[in-house]
Amino acid sequence: MAIRKILTFPDTFLKKEASDVENIDGRLVEAMDDLAQTMYAAPGIGLAAPQVGLDERVIVVDIGEEDESGEQGRDLIEVINPVITEEEGEIVWEEGCLSVIDFRAEVTRANRILVQGWDRNQKEISIEAEGLLAVALQHEIDHLDGTLFLDHLSRLKRDMYTRRVKKALREGRPIARDTEDDGNS
């Protein structure tokens, strides 16, 4: 297992639609292990294969609570070729992203969803989710379609963030939080 580099906005690979997984083999299982290790190390609650430069429809999610030692609960969900087959209701959640540095914003998503896909043992799985788990699954599946949570925001918010990132990159400095974003991290 290895911790992989997480691609960040505005890397164009993040806008590419991932390819379906045709074969669940040892290489894919190893990549899934890397995804989970990378997500936990970041730390985050979800990661999609395209975020580490892999052109495959694979996601990992763990919304488990941290225990007293600070370790996440390790309720790892792995889905290969996930598809949302049902959605219901609406929820607004403040989202962040490991590929979108120092920015959080409210996004409206379905409150309840049904996701179908495959596990690492080549078994078909169905996941009924609501609340944070539903948000996390939708967020990661969006990555497989080349969509960032920024794409769900108003053009004004998206443009403000894009300008800040491009300015930081031009100046060769890390992306810093604007004072306007206080309270969003």
N, C-alpha and C positions, 0 to 999 in steps of 0.2 A: 504494500500500500504506500501511496505517496500523496503528499499535499501538492496540488497543482496550482498554477498561477490563475487567478480569476481575472478575466478580461473586464475592462471597464469602459463605460461610455466615454468617448464616441466611437469605440472600435466597431468597424462595419460588420464584423463576424456576428455581432449580437443582433443584427437586423436580418440575418439570413434564416430562412425556414429550415429546420433540421430534417434530415432524412429518416424515414421509418427504419427501425431495426429489423433486419431480415433473419438474423441468426443470433441466438443467445448462446455465446460460447465463453470460454475461459477468459479471452481478452475483454469481452464486455463486462463480465463479472468483476474482473480486476478494475476496470474503469469505474464501475459502480462503487466499489470499495473506496477508490480514490475520491470519488465525488462526496461520499459520506464523510471521509476523513477531512477533506477540504472544507466542507460545510461546518463541521464541528470546530475546526481550527480557526475559522474566520472571525468570530463565531456567527452563525446564521441559523435560520430555521428551514431553509430550503435552498436547493441549488439544482440547476438544469445543466445538462451536458454542454450545450453551446456556451455557457458562461466560462467553461474551461477549455474552449476551442475544439470540442468534439461535435461532429456533425451527426448526432444521433438523438432520437426521441427518447430520452431517459431523464427522469427526475428523481430527486431524493428530498424528503421532507421529514422534519422532526420538530413538532411543537411542544414536546415534553417539557415539563417544568424542571428547573434546576433543583438539585437536592442541597442539603446543608453544605456540602463540600464545593458547591459551585458547578458540579457536573450536570449536564443536561440529562433528562430522564431516559434518553436512548429508546424512544418509541419510533424507531426509524421506519419510514414508509418508502419503498422503492417501487417505481412504476415504469415499465417499458411500454412505449407506444400508447401513452395515456390519451383517452378521449373522454370529454365530458358529454354524457348521454342524456342527462336531465339536469335542469336547474330551476330553482324556485326562490321567490322572495328577493329582497335586496338588503344589502348591508354596506355601510360606509366604514372604511377602516383606514387608519393612517399606516401607509406602507413605506418601507425603505427597501433597498436592494443592495446586495453585495457588489453589483456591477454599476451602481449609481452612487458615487461617493458623496457622503455628507449632504444628503437631501432626503426629506420625507414629505409625503403629501397624502391627503385623503383621496381614496379611490373608491368608487361605487362598484360593487360586484354582486353576484348572486349569493344569497345567504346559505342556501342548501344546494348541494350538487351530488351527482352520482358520476363517478369516474370509473371507466373500465380500461383494462390494459392487461399486462402480463408481468409476472414476477421473474426473478432470476432462475427459478426452477422450471420455467416454461409452463407455468400454470396460469390460467386466466383468472384475473381478480377483479372484484368490484369493491369500490370504497364509497360509502355514503358519508358525506361530510357536511358540517355546518359551522358557522362562525369562523374562528381563526383558521381551522384546518381547511375549510372551503376556500378561504381567501388565499392561503398559502398554495394550495393545489392549483387554483386558477392562475396565480402569479407565475408559478413555475411552468405551467403549460403554455402560458403566453410566451415565455422565452423560447419554447420549441417552435413557435410560429413567427419568431423574429420581432416580437412585441415587448417593449419595456413598459413598466408602469407609468413612465413619463408620457407614453402615447395615450394614456387615459385622461391626462390633464388638459386644462385649457391651453390654447396656443401661447398665451401670455406667460404662464408659469413655465411651460416647456422652453420657450425662447429665453427666458431669464436664466434658467439653469444652463442651457446650452452656451449662452454668451459667457457666463462665469467660468465654465469649464474650458472653453476655447481660449479665453484670456489667460487663465492660469497655465495652460499648455504652451501658449506663445511666450509667456514670460519664464517658462521653465521652472515653475514652482508648483508645489502640491496644491490640490484643490482645497480651498478653505471655505468654511461656513460663512455665509453672510449673516449679519446681525438680524436681518429680516426673518431668517429661518429659526431664530431662537425658540426653544421649546419643542422642536420637531425631532430631536435626536434621542 
